[in-house]
Amino acid sequence: KDEHSLVESDKPKETFEDVGGLEEVKKKIRMNFILPLQQPEIFKAYGKEAGGSLLLFGPPGCGKTFLARAVAGEIDANFIHIELQAILSMYVGQSEHNLHDVFQKARENKPCVIFIDELDAMGGSRHQMRQHHERMLVNQLLTELDGLQSGNDQVFVIGATNTPWYLDSALRRPGRFNHLVFVPPPEEEERSTILQLKLAGKPTSSLSLGKLAAETKLFSGADLEQVVNDAVTSAMERTFETGEIQPITQDDLRKALKERKATTIEWFA
Ligand code: ATP
């Protein structure tokens, strides 16, 4: 943790392999963030600039944060997580100052991925004082983003929001969050992959993940993770009862998914 606990930083070990599905999204990120770092000469030859900033949007729990961490993991970068809501709870002036410090710190610890969660926290307030505060912070963020344009800073900014329609329009202008990427709920095959990832290395009986995937329409990655956690708990309870390691069964998973709801439904409503 940082001296101001609004900001957390670490060096993620997750990579794209840990993120189930989202192939299109990964491809886009590879092209814009990862390959330019690995093969700058190719991008130079075509007069393309590397880096920039990326805006991920979509329903909660579908992997925006996870993906951002994996980007850092892929390029062996530091990862700084900013929660805007927390920064906005500071005094006017202090918020902007803090945001500036974060970008400064990122430049000193490059390569670095800055992840800004809840970007929509900076738009749409009706309260006048608050509006003023949000505007100041948006301006500061724009200044910081413009500052990154100037060279190969190796500082990458990834923003995320569940509600892109509340986003301050200044943030979406060209040169700011120039890559807008939808992170959808996983399709059936992707759900199967995610279940497999979450069960990896755990004792299981023979499972038909395909069947479970078919029964979990609109479940987010986070929902699926919960299903697996619940099933793990059931198997562990049996283990404590019998004194022997019990595998996670199809039945454990089926029961668990019956008790969980697909949380992305509300987002689409
Ligand atoms: P929010 O909008 O609520 O912040 P988010 O889109 O950032 O949500 P994450 O925090 O990235 O969602 O996802 C929550 C958890 O769900 C992750 O820690 C991860 O374990 C799991 N998860 C989500 N999507 C995937 C995925 N595609 N593959 C593997 N795990 C996933």
Boltz pocket constraint, residues with backbone or C-beta under 6 A from the ligand:
constraints:
  - pocket:
      binder: B
      contacts: [[A, 18], [A, 19], [A, 20], [A, 21], [A, 22], [A, 58], [A, 59], [A, 60], [A, 61], [A, 62], [A, 63], [A, 64], [A, 65], [A, 66], [A, 67], [A, 160], [A, 161], [A, 162], [A, 186], [A, 194], [A, 197], [A, 220], [A, 221], [A, 222], [A, 223], [A, 225]]
      max_distance: 6.0
